[in-house]
């Protein structure tokens, strides 16, 4: 199963260089990396990333982490995937740039296909 992490492009660039991602300040403060399912990702973008630009949506293979990926109640009692530890680039299946609309809402790229755009292929190629 894929889970999704929204992050600043600068964080994505640093993660590619280091080979892992330890989380944004909120992740570090909470002690785990916040992920969303496909069904949760748009609401996460609207609630936590409103008005932000230059974002990336990173798809991660949750099965790569076994018991370290916990499903815990969060927003509205829904179960959200939380990773207790950093994620490594080997678990990333793809990364795509997000576009922020004129209304300030970040829009998700397609989630369910494995086709890569030129920009995605270039992003993955530098990992």
Protein Blocks (a to p, Z undefined) as FASTA:
>chain_A
ZZdddddfklmmmmmmnopaebdfklmmnopacdddfklmmmmmmmmmgoiahiacdddd
fklnmmmlccdddehhiacdddeddddfklpmbdcdddddfkopacdddfkbcbdcfklm
mmmmmZZ
